[in-house]
Amino acid sequence: VAQLVAGLISMTPTTGRAITTPTGTEMDAGVAFADVPATFGFDFTVQNRAAFAATDDIITLTAGASGVTITGTATVAPGVAGRFRAVRTATATWIIYKIAG
């Protein structure tokens, strides 16, 4: 959760990689204050530093075991940074949207 809230996950994969989000409960616990409002949200970036020509080195954001839904394309191609927004919709329930990249 700390990496997501800090706003940047950066890696140089040499093959396809998956990044699994925390669960909704872990997301609630990991934000900076105890009483998380129902509509709280934050943006974060997943940076793929693999060479642009390395077409197989895709990063895929996957949802944690429960309480997290990812909408839109959850992949980040080599040489690209994907921007995502995590929004809390209820207790231990989050939706992550891809908003750029």
Buried (B, 14 or more C-beta within 10 A) or exposed (E): BEBBEEEEBEBEBEEEBEBEBBBBBBBBEBBEEEEBEEEBBBBBBBBBBBEEEBEEBBBBBEBBEEBBEBEEEBBBBBBBBBBBBBBBBEEBBBBBBBEEB
